[in-house]
Amino acid sequence: MNIKIQMYVVSCVFTREEPDLSVKIQNYIRSRYNMPMMRCCVAGYKDKEFTQSMPEHLRTGWQAIPQYIEFPADSTMVYVCHNCTAIFHETKPDIKTLSLWELIADDKIFKFPDYSGEKITVQDCWRSHDNRVEQEAVRLLLKKMNIEAIELEENFEKTQFCGISTLMPAPKRNLQLAPKRFVENAKEKFLPHTEKQQKELMTAHCKKITTEKTAAYCHYCVKGLKLGGKNAVHLGALLFN
């Protein structure tokens, strides 16, 4: 694996939702690979707004990361956010993408925690429904942590779930920069719903889950599962906490 041409997109939205976990991942990327990092997949996107939304004790470290770096030809974008991948696939098709989960699965010296065979349901994300390589990497990591992955009927390419993020209008940035993902292939998604409707739909989805804990690899999914009443945990938290 050629680390020299890889760069990690820290993700403004993921870091806002999971700030302490994001810092742990950044520290891993920095110490293990010495990989260049950037905050966002779009130059100048709501930079001030996201900076102000970060916890005060993490704000200086956040600002120390370049907001955006142009990717050289034949480089690879390492990602934790599926918005980033959708935007790169449609605006920078020559840049390769690699999920954080694939990177960790390929790390021969990563120290995996042992969850003693705990049964945890896997929640796949609609934003990555067509990325079988990432989905398999997620399950491999769960196996390496001695977790028994419990599958939902709507898994892999069948999943339509992404929390309440698809139950409200999509950000204009996504529609403009990744129309194939967020317009053409998003029928009946990103329509307005009331908070009551959102909660009802999340609760109905969570009734399909039989385990005490659910693992997701998308911050929107985690948020939606929690709204529906489940004990949801980000895959990164299982790995780094």
C-alpha positions in Angstrom: 0.0 0.0 0.0 1.5 3.3 -1.2 1.0 5.7 1.7 2.9 8.5 0.0 -0.1 9.3 -2.3 -2.8 8.9 0.3 -4.5 11.8 2.2 -7.2 11.5 4.9 -10.3 13.7 4.9 -11.1 14.2 8.5 -14.7 15.3 7.7 -16.3 18.4 9.1 -19.7 16.8 9.7 -18.3 13.6 11.3 -16.0 15.6 13.5 -18.8 17.9 14.6 -20.9 14.8 15.6 -18.1 12.7 17.0 -15.3 15.2 18.0 -13.4 13.1 20.5 -13.5 10.0 18.3 -12.4 12.0 15.3 -9.3 13.2 17.3 -8.5 9.6 18.2 -8.7 8.6 14.5 -6.6 11.6 13.5 -3.9 10.6 16.0 -3.9 7.0 14.6 -3.6 8.3 11.0 -0.8 10.6 12.1 1.2 8.2 14.2 0.8 5.1 12.1 1.0 6.5 8.6 2.2 10.1 8.9 -0.5 10.8 6.3 -1.5 14.3 5.3 -4.9 15.4 6.5 -7.5 17.9 5.5 -10.7 19.0 7.2 -13.2 19.0 4.4 -13.8 17.6 0.9 -14.8 21.0 -0.5 -12.6 24.0 -0.4 -14.0 26.8 1.9 -17.2 25.0 2.7 -18.8 26.5 5.9 -15.3 26.7 7.4 -16.1 29.3 10.1 -19.4 27.6 11.0 -17.8 24.2 11.5 -14.9 25.7 13.4 -17.2 27.4 15.8 -19.2 24.2 16.3 -16.1 22.3 17.6 -15.7 21.9 21.3 -13.4 24.6 22.6 -10.7 22.2 23.8 -10.4 20.7 20.3 -10.7 23.9 18.3 -7.0 24.7 18.1 -6.2 21.2 16.8 -9.0 21.4 14.3 -7.7 24.8 12.9 -4.2 23.3 12.7 -5.4 20.9 10.0 -5.5 22.4 6.5 -9.1 23.1 5.5 -8.6 21.6 2.0 -5.7 20.3 -0.1 -5.7 19.7 -3.8 -5.2 16.0 -4.5 -2.3 15.2 -6.9 -3.0 12.9 -9.8 -3.1 9.2 -9.0 -3.6 9.8 -5.3 -6.1 8.2 -2.9 -8.6 9.9 -0.6 -9.0 8.0 2.7 -12.5 8.7 4.1 -14.7 8.2 7.1 -17.7 10.2 5.6 -19.8 9.0 2.7 -20.7 12.5 1.6 -17.0 13.0 0.9 -16.8 9.8 -1.3 -19.9 10.8 -3.3 -18.6 14.2 -4.0 -15.1 12.9 -5.0 -16.6 10.2 -7.2 -18.5 12.7 -9.2 -16.1 15.7 -9.1 -12.8 14.0 -9.0 -13.3 10.6 -10.7 -9.6 10.1 -11.2 -8.9 10.1 -7.5 -9.1 6.7 -5.8 -11.0 6.3 -2.6 -10.3 4.0 0.4 -12.4 3.7 3.5 -10.8 4.1 6.9 -12.2 0.6 7.6 -10.2 -0.9 4.7 -7.1 0.9 5.9 -7.4 -0.5 9.4 -8.3 -4.0 8.2 -5.0 -4.0 6.3 -3.0 -2.7 9.3 -0.9 -5.7 10.4 0.0 -4.2 13.8 -3.4 -2.7 14.9 -4.3 -3.7 18.4 -7.9 -4.8 18.2 -10.0 -4.8 21.4 -11.7 -8.1 22.4 -15.5 -8.0 22.9 -15.7 -11.6 23.9 -18.1 -12.8 21.3 -20.7 -10.1 21.9 -23.6 -10.1 19.5 -24.0 -6.7 17.8 -26.3 -5.9 14.9 -24.6 -4.3 11.8 -26.4 -1.3 10.3 -25.4 -0.7 6.7 -25.8 2.8 5.2 -27.7 3.8 2.1 -25.0 6.3 1.2 -22.6 3.3 0.9 -25.1 0.7 -0.3 -23.2 0.0 -3.5 -19.7 -0.3 -1.8 -19.4 -4.0 -1.1 -15.6 -3.7 -0.4 -16.3 -1.2 2.5 -19.2 -3.3 3.8 -17.0 -6.4 3.9 -14.2 -4.5 5.6 -16.6 -3.5 8.3 -17.6 -7.1 9.0 -13.9 -8.1 9.0 -13.1 -5.5 11.7 -16.0 -6.8 13.8 -14.7 -10.3 13.5 -11.2 -9.1 14.5 -12.7 -7.6 17.6 -14.3 -10.9 18.5 -17.8 -9.6 17.8 -20.6 -11.8 16.3 -22.1 -9.6 13.6 -25.9 -10.0 13.4 -27.4 -9.1 10.0 -30.5 -7.2 9.2 -32.7 -8.4 6.4 -32.1 -5.1 4.6 -28.3 -5.3 4.5 -25.6 -4.6 2.0 -27.0 -3.3 -1.2 -30.6 -3.6 0.1 -30.2 -1.0 2.8 -32.3 2.2 2.6 -31.3 3.5 6.0 -29.4 6.6 6.8 -31.0 7.9 9.9 -33.2 11.0 9.5 -30.7 12.5 7.0 -32.8 11.3 4.1 -36.0 12.5 5.8 -35.3 16.1 5.2 -34.0 18.2 2.2 -30.4 17.5 1.3 -27.8 20.2 1.6 -27.5 22.2 -1.7 -23.8 21.4 -1.8 -24.5 17.6 -2.1 -27.2 18.1 -4.8 -24.9 20.3 -6.9 -21.6 18.3 -6.5 -23.0 14.8 -6.4 -26.3 14.8 -8.4 -26.0 11.1 -9.4 -26.0 10.0 -5.8 -28.3 12.6 -4.2 -30.7 13.3 -7.0 -30.8 10.7 -9.8 -30.4 7.7 -7.4 -32.3 9.1 -4.5 -35.9 8.7 -5.4 -38.3 9.3 -2.5 -35.4 10.5 -0.4 -34.6 13.9 1.0 -38.3 14.9 1.3 -39.5 17.0 4.2 -40.8 15.2 7.3 -41.9 16.5 10.7 -39.9 15.7 13.8 -42.8 13.4 14.9 -42.7 11.5 11.5 -38.9 11.2 11.8 -39.0 9.7 15.2 -41.8 7.3 14.3 -39.9 6.0 11.3 -36.7 5.6 13.3 -38.6 3.8 16.1 -40.2 1.5 13.5 -36.8 0.7 12.0 -35.3 -0.1 15.4 -38.0 -2.6 16.2 -36.3 -4.8 13.6 -33.1 -4.9 15.7 -33.0 -7.7 18.3 -29.6 -7.2 19.9 -28.9 -4.8 22.8 -26.2 -2.9 20.7 -26.1 -1.8 17.1 -22.9 -0.8 15.2 -22.9 1.6 12.4 -20.2 3.2 10.3 -22.0 6.4 9.4 -22.7 9.3 11.8 -26.1 9.9 10.4 -27.0 6.2 11.0 -25.8 6.3 14.6 -27.9 9.5 15.3 -31.0 7.9 13.7 -30.7 4.7 15.6 -30.3 6.6 18.9 -33.4 8.6 18.1 -35.3 5.3 17.5 -34.3 4.1 21.0 -31.4 1.8 20.3 -28.0 1.6 21.9 -26.1 2.6 18.8 -22.3 2.9 18.6 -20.0 4.1 15.8 -17.6 1.4 14.5 -14.8 3.8 15.2 -15.8 3.9 18.9 -15.6 0.2 19.1 -12.1 0.3 17.6 -10.6 3.2 19.5 -12.5 3.5 22.8 
